[in-house]
């Protein structure tokens, strides 16, 4: 019999870890190749981990809610034939002890302590000490949290693990707390500070239902608050006549569906116009990193989509400017369909450079969406409505019924001024109003 190590697969360029949310197979269960073994969650999307081989699950190396690094072995599957694969656990690196000792030495200055590098931390430097994920270490490094401070944080994760929320809460509250240097002996046995748990709200009348946010809603809430605190949001609105688009779609949607096997919605038409406008105004296709502006080479359009639980997610159409209308429609339908079915992969939500959200789906005329950091622009598509309008002709003006909608453009006023933000959304409107009603499908 052979023992196969099931590892957490790579899930995208910026995804380094995932949380186990559910084991679909228990020890002793038979597993077929490509069959899902467990469910995981990243900070963006939930996914399944399939087995690469057929066999029997003989060991689960992590439990539910445990944080696992990409490439780490998470389970052992026993297969027929071959050689046994052994698992080697990492030892404590000497550099870790040296770094910890230096960090808690009272003779080290505060500035040196805060600048101590976290890159030498081992993933698991002792069974009795805290596991520090790369995400936690990166946040600590960016916020100037020393190794000694990390050792003093009481984690809420399994076995006292410091989670992302723990380090963020610490950074938020430490400004009002005194910093006390820990003795050298604390390197071996750090004493955790008592955890003050926030009590759940209680209904006074007894008639209110109190429901805790699910994991995804907590993440969304955190992202939205952080975005508003980071960027100076400002909006521009423009009304667009999309009568030609409505007529063209009604004329061609059945033919398109029969030929391509895909529904033709308005979304790919709008996304095509946005991609063209981004090529005309590359200043909107950027991101901000501190005092630096990063000009993006590719145009990757995010599109807000609904999840089965009612939350929203933003899958990304990569290189959207290189797609024709058929390709755009297929990409929109594929990502939207997999989002509704809860089958998006982590990489599907990575790398976006600009986002579009369709608030008109819910009947809204326009909206003021919050930026998807670190992007600097997001466009909201309002509902298409029949409106009376002044129509100019060589014979004079007259009143007619036209199909109109509003485009709402939110942008980051730190780096995008009104001239650019307004010109961009105007260019999108121009592309939509100039749509060729005789265009081939």
Helices and strands as residue ranges (DSSP letters): E 2-7, E 17-23, E 30-31, E 36-41, E 46-50, E 55-60, E 67-69, E 73-79, H 94-104, H 110-114, H 134-143, H 147-152, G 158-160, H 164-173, G 174-176, G 184-187, H 215-230, E 233-241, H 243-260, H 267-280, G 282-284, E 286-289, E 292-295, E 301-306, E 312-317, G 320-322, H 325-340, G 346-349, E 354-357, G 359-362, E 377-381, E 385-393, E 396-412, H 418-433
